[in-house]
């Protein structure tokens, strides 16, 4: 029976990773030596870039999609989470947190509401 390494969803610094989080790709996997040139090029393009997480597979690898205009062509790579550093929150979680606090309003809308309330009290 072969033992397959399963990765936990934590980055190189121990921060938990979720779909939608933005991550900085720190390095390429060490076992790219036998890979196709296109695969090596895709990983090389990703190093040093901030990319949102698209998903995880059953072994814990992270899916990153590299799409235009920031990248040439449409590439998707699967990389170990230990080669990533979390730099931003998931937009989905940020949206949920803002709904808990209440909907965001623009500065103009807040100012208009304050003026209306000031007229009613005077």
Buried (B, 14 or more C-beta within 10 A) or exposed (E): EEEEEEBEBBBBEEBEBEBBBBBBBBBBBEEEEEBEEEBEBBBEBBEEEEBBBBEBEEEBBBBBBBEEEEBEEEBEBBBBBBBBBBEEEBEEEEEEEEEEEEEEEEEEEEEEEEEEEEEEEE
